[in-house]
Amino acid sequence: MKCASAMRVRQRLKQLNIQWCALAQLVLIAMLLFNCLSFFSYTTNQINSIMEKVEHFETNIKSMRNSLSNIKSTLEDARDEFESSLRSIKTELSTIETEVVGINEKLAIINSQLDNFTNLTESIKIET
């Protein structure tokens, strides 16, 4: 009887040991699942953070593109104004050149008349 009782105690201890092992495995599986969930949560947060940074970067790029477009437009306006001013200056210079040529012609006429007058004065002096 002692042997049967000892066998039952051993059997019961074996069952308890198996149950503890199963319980330990369940606890380990639960910890593993918790760690996986934590990892996926962390990864998801990191991905969301990266996506926000990418969106912010895209917004900055769009802003820069708009700024460059505005600068380009301003430069084109400045170029057009410069070209208009340059045409106006060329016209003014052409007008001035025409006037200078006219003045030079008048000066040549005046010099010629002065020479004639000087010659006339000298010829009058010689005769007197």
FENKA-V486330 format. One line per field, one symbol per residue. burial: I if it has 9 or more other ideal C-beta (glycine too) atoms within 8 Angstrom, else O. A space follows every 50 residues. Layout:
burial = ???
This chain:
burial = OOOOOOOOOOOOOOOOOOOOOOOOOOOOOOOOOOOOOOOOOOOOOOOOOO OOOOOOOOOOOOOOOOOOOOOOOOOOOOOOOOOOOOOOOOOOOOOOOOOO OOOOOOOOOOOOOOOOOOOOOOOOOOOO
